[in-house]
Amino acid sequence: YWSSTTGYSWAHETINPEPLIACVYGENFFVAISESLPYHSIAGHQWNEGAGTPWMHAPLHDISYGAGRFIAVGNGGRIAQTDNGNAWGRDESFSSFNLFQITYGDGVFIAAGSFGGVLRSADQGQTWDEQVVGEYDIRQLIHTHRGFLLSNGSELYHSEDGSIWEILLESDIKILNAIGDRVFGSRGSALFELNLSVPSPTWQEVHVFGQNQPISRAHLARVEP
């Protein structure tokens, strides 16, 4: 992985031979996961292996932070939790679905995965309600200014609080991220924007990047003039 304190100069560092899958920041900590182990760091340097939990043999896929808690999800409904990335005190299976994504917003954690499986927790991950949204694996899930969005590769769903989901539109565009009412997505090397503030929003192509390299992730920030 690479780390930087300024965004201009980057240093290459190594934790262990096992590749990192996801990383999130919260409460002055970075917490990263590999398929089998968690790691935590205060400033992106001197990473330490998390401890204190009998880690399941199901691989992890994603991690999110909210309300003072880090929650990671994986195969077999695996949900692991920690307050600081060091001591992981809970690692259980809450569902038969493989969970690929997790996000947090407005006091709610939403996890999603195989065959449309969606889990919702409004009590910091202590209990989870399960439902099925669509028929296919859910690989993209984000929280926006107007609630939650998820995509299964052919349909885009919206929910204000993760309880009731409705199809927003049919689309194969991959959700990347959102800022305000603007949601950004990709198809191959093309970048698209979806404006949630208008009735019946549709994706609009905004840019095509060169070299035909597919866009996998995007991080957004407001820049003051």
C-alpha positions in Angstrom: 0.0 0.0 0.0 1.0 3.7 -0.3 0.6 6.4 2.3 1.0 10.2 2.4 0.6 13.0 4.8 0.3 15.7 2.2 -1.2 14.0 -0.9 1.8 15.0 -3.0 4.6 12.7 -1.7 3.8 9.0 -1.3 5.7 6.3 0.4 5.4 2.6 -0.4 5.0 0.4 2.7 4.2 -3.3 3.4 2.1 -4.9 6.1 2.4 -8.6 5.1 2.3 -10.7 1.9 -1.5 -11.0 2.1 -3.1 -8.2 0.0 -5.4 -5.7 1.7 -9.1 -5.7 0.6 -10.5 -2.6 2.1 -9.6 0.2 4.4 -11.6 2.8 6.3 -10.9 5.8 8.7 -12.6 6.7 11.9 -11.9 7.9 15.4 -8.3 8.8 14.5 -7.6 5.3 13.3 -7.2 3.6 10.0 -8.5 0.0 10.0 -7.8 -2.3 7.1 -8.8 -5.9 6.4 -7.3 -8.8 4.4 -9.2 -12.0 3.7 -8.2 -13.4 7.1 -6.8 -10.7 9.3 -7.6 -7.1 10.4 -5.0 -4.4 10.9 -5.1 -0.9 12.6 -2.9 2.2 12.5 -3.0 5.7 13.9 -1.4 7.5 11.0 -1.0 5.0 8.2 2.3 3.8 9.5 3.4 1.0 11.9 0.3 -1.1 11.3 -0.6 -3.7 14.0 -2.5 -6.9 13.7 -5.9 -6.9 15.4 -6.5 -9.4 18.1 -9.1 -10.7 20.6 -11.4 -12.6 18.3 -11.6 -16.2 17.1 -11.7 -15.3 13.4 -14.0 -17.3 11.3 -12.7 -19.1 8.2 -15.0 -17.1 5.9 -13.2 -14.4 3.9 -13.9 -10.7 4.6 -14.8 -8.3 1.8 -15.6 -4.8 3.1 -15.4 -2.6 6.2 -17.3 0.6 7.3 -17.2 3.0 10.2 -20.0 4.7 12.0 -21.2 5.7 15.5 -17.8 4.9 17.0 -17.7 1.4 15.6 -15.9 -0.4 12.8 -17.8 -3.3 11.2 -16.4 -5.7 8.6 -18.5 -8.2 6.5 -17.7 -11.4 4.6 -18.9 -14.7 3.4 -21.4 -16.8 5.2 -23.1 -13.7 6.7 -19.9 -13.0 8.6 -20.0 -9.7 10.6 -17.0 -8.7 12.8 -16.9 -5.6 15.0 -14.4 -3.4 16.9 -14.3 0.0 18.5 -10.6 0.8 17.7 -9.3 -1.8 15.2 -7.2 -3.5 17.9 -9.5 -5.6 20.0 -12.2 -7.4 17.9 -14.7 -8.6 20.4 -17.4 -10.0 18.1 -17.2 -12.1 15.0 -20.4 -14.0 14.1 -22.5 -15.2 11.2 -25.8 -13.2 11.0 -27.0 -14.6 7.7 -26.6 -17.3 5.1 -25.9 -14.6 2.4 -22.3 -13.8 1.5 -21.9 -10.1 2.3 -19.8 -8.1 -0.2 -20.6 -4.5 0.9 -21.3 -2.5 4.0 -22.0 1.3 4.5 -23.2 3.6 7.3 -25.4 6.7 7.3 -27.9 8.4 9.6 -27.4 6.0 12.4 -27.9 2.9 10.3 -25.5 0.2 9.0 -26.5 -1.6 5.7 -24.8 -4.7 4.5 -25.5 -6.4 1.2 -24.4 -9.4 -0.8 -25.3 -12.5 -2.7 -28.8 -13.1 -4.2 -30.1 -9.7 -3.2 -29.5 -10.2 0.5 -29.6 -7.0 2.5 -29.0 -6.7 6.3 -29.9 -3.6 8.3 -28.9 -2.6 11.8 -30.0 0.5 13.7 -28.3 -0.4 17.0 -24.6 -0.3 16.1 -24.5 -3.8 14.7 -26.0 -5.6 17.7 -29.0 -6.9 15.8 -29.7 -7.2 12.1 -32.9 -7.4 10.1 -32.7 -9.3 6.8 -34.5 -8.9 3.5 -34.1 -9.6 -0.2 -33.8 -6.8 -2.7 -33.9 -8.0 -6.3 -32.6 -11.3 -7.5 -28.9 -10.8 -8.2 -25.7 -10.3 -6.2 -25.3 -6.7 -4.8 -21.8 -5.4 -5.5 -22.3 -1.6 -5.0 -23.8 0.1 -1.9 -23.4 3.7 -0.8 -25.0 6.3 1.5 -26.0 9.6 -0.1 -27.5 12.9 0.8 -31.0 11.4 0.2 -30.6 7.9 1.7 -29.0 4.6 0.4 -28.4 3.4 -3.1 -27.5 -0.2 -4.1 -26.9 -1.8 -7.5 -27.0 -5.5 -8.6 -25.5 -4.7 -12.0 -28.9 -4.3 -13.8 -31.1 -2.4 -11.4 -30.5 0.6 -9.1 -32.4 0.7 -5.9 -33.1 3.5 -3.4 -34.1 3.6 0.2 -34.4 6.5 2.6 -33.4 4.5 5.7 -32.6 1.0 4.4 -36.0 -0.4 5.4 -38.0 -0.2 2.2 -36.3 -0.4 -1.2 -37.7 0.8 -4.6 -36.2 0.6 -8.1 -34.9 4.0 -9.1 -34.0 2.9 -12.6 -32.7 0.0 -14.6 -29.0 0.4 -15.3 -25.7 -1.5 -15.6 -23.6 1.5 -14.5 -21.5 0.8 -11.4 -22.0 3.1 -8.4 -18.8 4.8 -7.3 -19.6 7.5 -4.8 -21.8 10.5 -4.0 -21.4 14.1 -2.9 -24.5 16.1 -2.0 -27.3 15.2 -4.5 -24.7 14.1 -7.2 -24.0 10.4 -7.6 -21.1 9.3 -9.7 -20.8 6.0 -11.5 -18.8 4.2 -14.2 -19.1 1.9 -17.2 -15.7 0.9 -18.3 -13.6 4.1 -18.7 -16.6 6.4 -18.9 -17.7 8.5 -15.9 -21.4 9.2 -15.3 -23.4 11.5 -13.0 -26.9 11.0 -11.5 -28.6 14.1 -10.0 -31.0 12.9 -7.2 -32.5 16.4 -6.9 -34.5 16.1 -10.1 -37.7 14.0 -10.8 -36.9 10.7 -12.5 -33.1 11.1 -12.5 -31.1 9.4 -15.3 -27.4 8.8 -15.7 -25.5 11.4 -17.8 -22.0 10.8 -19.2 -19.6 13.5 -18.1 -16.2 12.2 -19.1 -14.4 9.3 -20.8 -10.8 8.6 -19.6 -8.1 7.7 -22.0 -6.2 4.4 -22.3 -9.5 2.5 -22.0 -8.8 1.6 -18.3 -11.9 0.7 -16.3 -12.8 3.0 -13.3 -13.0 1.0 -10.1 -13.2 3.6 -7.3 -13.7 7.3 -6.8 -13.2 9.6 -3.8 -14.9 13.0 -3.8 -14.3 16.2 -1.9 -15.6 19.8 -2.1 -13.0 22.4 -3.2 -13.6 25.9 -2.0 -12.8 28.6 -4.6 
